[in-house]
Amino acid sequence: MPLIPEEPQIHESVPGPRATPAAGRATATPRPVPGPRPAAAPRPGRPGPGPARPAAPAQRAPREPVKPAAGPGAAQATATTPQPQIQLIPASVTGALDAAEEAVDLLLENGRAPGDVLVLTTGEPHPWAAHELSFGEAAYWAQHDAGDDVFYADSAVAGRAAARPVVVVALNGGADGEVGRALPVALSKAGALLIVCGDPKRINSLLGKSA
């Protein structure tokens, strides 16, 4: 009789299929319940059931969408990076060239390479540019192409100059129309920083018109 109460306990712990072998000794056989666990062991093998295999492709699937997502994100990043910072240094027309020289000195003292800097003037040419042009334009532009030193040029020929990380503009003269055309060109030549030395109100007004 004690066997009878044991049978309902077996029915409760194990579903119907094991209740059919209603023998209490048969319940001892379920003790090798690890038997189903070895069935899971063959899963890593080729004959094993598929659930282990779908798990692996599930991991591969997320990796694939991440790559295309990073691609467009990188393209957007490159679209935003070319915009340089703009720094305004207040200066009069007569003091704009000196302010530009001071800005160049600070850049070099802070570790900026001389070949990274392009200086543009809107009025009288820089003394260095005037001196080098006296030897001819070929020699003058050859130094520009060498790219190993600060290069000074008139804003009217800024379109011929190559882009550099830093462009310094000295508003030491020139009509508003000429300066208004020079600033966007200087901005397009600056890779990281554009420094404009001149009257802040005039600079903001001209930059606003060119925008």
Summary of the structure (lengths in Angstrom):
residues: 211
radius of gyration: 38.9
end to end distance: 98.3
largest distance: 122.6
contacts: 562
relative contact order: 0.12
helix: 56%
strand: 15%
